[in-house]
Amino acid sequence: MSVRLRDNRIARIAVVAYCRDAAALIALADLVRRSEHTQLQEATGSLERLAGIALHAGRVVIVARVAEIDEELPGVIAHCEGLPLVVLTPHARTAAPQALRAGARAVLGTGADAAQIAAAAICVFHGLLAMPADVAQSLDPPAALAAAPEPLTPRELEILSLLAGGDSNKTIAARLSISVHTVKFHISSILAKLGVASRTEAVALGLRLGIVLL
C-alpha cells in the first residue's frame, strides 16, 4: 500500500509516537522505525509538544500508547488537531468501542508488533478503521452485515483483503490470475453483500467485522 518512488524507494508514512511513560515511548518508537512502511518523525511524552507537532506536521499519523482510556485518551485526542490516531492500549478488546467513539481510527493491544502498527498506520492514513480480528469480533455487528443476503465467498474475502492492501483491479487480477472484468464482478458482489457503496467502505466494514485481518 505504500507508494514507490521513481528510484524504487518506498515513500513511508510519517508517524509521531506518543507515550507519557519514557521506557514505553522508546519501545514504541523502535517499533515504528522497524517497518519499511513507516518513518518516525518524532517521539514525545508531552501533550503540549504533541499539539505543536500536530499543528505543523502536515500529513502524519499519531501512534499513541495509553495505559488508561478514560484518563489519557481524551487529552491525546484533544491535542492531535484532527490527525488520524492509532491507539495502543492493554485493554483493547474492552476499550475499542469507547476509543473509536472518542475519535481514534485504530485500536491495537500493547503487544502489537511493528508490522501490525505499520498496517494500522497505513489504514488510518487512507481514512480507514483498523483493529485486530479479536477486537473487531467483540463489537456489535452493524446492520449492513445482518442484512447481507449471504456471506462472502473465499474468493471475495481474498479480494477484499487485497483491496485493504491498496491493490488496484489490475494488480488483483495479476495476483489471482483472473481477468480485470472478473475482479470488477467480485467487487460489485462484495459491495452488494456488505450493503456499502464504495471499496473504502467495504474495507472499513471488513476491518471492523474482523473479516479483513491486519
Secondary structure as GFF3:
##gff-version 3
##sequence-region A 1 214
A	DSSP	beta_strand	3	4	.	.	.	ID=ss1
A	DSSP	beta_strand	10	11	.	.	.	ID=ss2
A	DSSP	beta_strand	13	18	.	.	.	ID=ss3
A	DSSP	alpha_helix	22	34	.	.	.	ID=ss4
A	DSSP	beta_strand	38	44	.	.	.	ID=ss5
A	DSSP	alpha_helix	47	56	.	.	.	ID=ss6
A	DSSP	beta_strand	61	65	.	.	.	ID=ss7
A	DSSP	alpha_helix	69	78	.	.	.	ID=ss8
A	DSSP	beta_strand	85	89	.	.	.	ID=ss9
A	DSSP	alpha_helix	92	102	.	.	.	ID=ss10
A	DSSP	beta_strand	106	109	.	.	.	ID=ss11
A	DSSP	alpha_helix	114	125	.	.	.	ID=ss12
A	DSSP	alpha_helix	133	136	.	.	.	ID=ss13
A	DSSP	alpha_helix	143	146	.	.	.	ID=ss14
A	DSSP	alpha_helix	154	164	.	.	.	ID=ss15
A	DSSP	alpha_helix	169	176	.	.	.	ID=ss16
A	DSSP	alpha_helix	180	194	.	.	.	ID=ss17
A	DSSP	alpha_helix	199	209	.	.	.	ID=ss18
###
